[in-house]
Amino acid sequence: MQDFAGKTALVTGAGSGIGLGIAKALAGAGMNLVLADLRPAPLAEARRQIEALGVRALDVPTDVSDPTSVAALAEAAEQAFGKLHVAVNNAGVAMHGTPIEQVTPEEWAWVLGVNVMGVVNGIRSFVPLIRKHGEGGHVVNTASISGFFVREGRNQGAYAATKYAVVALSEALEQEAREAGIGVTVLCPGAVRTSIFDSAATRPDRFGGAYARPAQEAMKTGMLGAGLDPDAVGRRVVQAIRNGEFYLFTHTGERDVVEARHARISAALDAAERSTIR
Ligand SMILES: NC(=O)c1ccc[n+]([C@@H]2O[C@H](COP(=O)([O-])OP(=O)(O)OC[C@H]3O[C@@H](n4cnc5c(N)ncnc54)[C@H](O)[C@@H]3O)[C@@H](O)[C@H]2O)c1
């Protein structure tokens, strides 16, 4: 996609962090914005920031884990702006610091509901809108570098499981939407300075409500303190849409770990070839 000006983009999780950074960068490229987030107050503030960039914006409080809420968001976007060209499925929550044996059923329902079904709900509601006008467009799904390896010592298996799923969903969507001229980018950041480790404070009631996750407190300064500026991530996303990049990494520091995992898989495939058991 090359022409952005005057077209419409929708971003979930736009109330803060990476979503807001992406929304700002898309607005900077001249796009009108539909902003969605669970938290109405930061979302309204995000709309003011986007409007100050000289484009039109709509804020729609949304729970991406709820298909009805996401369908209503898509309808509001269509009513306000007509055609949708870019959809960014970005809303997500953290689940670091708990060994997988101890992640509760409510926590699984929440992290899978937001990080995986939120993307699924977005694909189901937004991609038909992009197909509808026949002009093509682009979908960005926010996964993580944790979609490619499970970080040792962080007890982040549940989170990583959701991000591996987002990578698979994105690979499938790329295959299935290509003929409609719809590109896909799977955004896979390393540490970015955001409020991701505060997400338990706004866990919806149907997943058990707000609670504290002390295991994540140290990660706020340790892991994210030296993280990338979310606005820089936003600018990289716009560049990736323009260039038609599928995998979008923002950090290179963990390259060795990802490549070691790939080498291990490759060695296991070699072992399968050598095996005499058929
Ligand atoms: N910050 C990082 O280091 C990092 C690294 C890799 C991937 N990510 C991913 O980036 C995405 C954005 O996270 P962030 O780091 O900007 O954190 P953030 O907490 O600043 O932003 C996430 C936004 O999503 C919203 N949200 C949470 N649950 C929601 C729901 N059910 N419905 C709608 N909105 C909801 C939150 O209110 C928040 O505004 C997430 O998918 C996260 O997993 C973040």
The ligand as an ORCA input file, in Angstrom:
! r2SCAN-3c Opt
* xyz 0 1
  N       5.620     -3.420     25.381
  C       6.352     -4.424     24.911
  O       7.523     -4.591     25.249
  C       5.742     -5.372     23.898
  C       6.602     -6.271     23.237
  C       6.063     -7.154     22.312
  C       4.719     -7.119     22.023
  N       3.906     -6.229     22.672
  C       2.481     -6.246     22.322
  O       2.101     -4.939     21.904
  C       0.698     -4.809     22.040
  C       0.387     -3.470     22.686
  O       0.846     -3.482     24.024
  P       1.639     -2.266     24.691
  O       2.979     -2.760     25.039
  O       1.505     -1.047     23.881
  O       0.863     -2.146     26.086
  P      -0.189     -1.088     26.627
  O      -0.760     -1.684     27.864
  O       0.430      0.264     26.719
  O      -1.294     -1.040     25.484
  C      -2.253     -2.069     25.312
  C      -3.626     -1.430     25.193
  O      -4.576     -2.489     24.988
  C      -5.727     -2.188     25.755
  N      -6.492     -3.398     26.029
  C      -6.228     -4.371     26.941
  N      -7.203     -5.289     26.938
  C      -8.092     -4.904     25.980
  C      -9.313     -5.447     25.511
  N      -9.833     -6.569     26.028
  N      -9.963     -4.784     24.522
  C      -9.466     -3.623     24.012
  N      -8.324     -3.055     24.433
  C      -7.653     -3.703     25.412
  C      -5.204     -1.529     27.020
  O      -6.206     -0.753     27.666
  C      -4.034     -0.699     26.493
  O      -4.417      0.635     26.198
  C       0.227     -6.023     22.841
  O      -0.343     -6.956     21.956
  C       1.524     -6.560     23.434
  O       1.439     -7.940     23.710
  C       4.394     -5.361     23.598
*
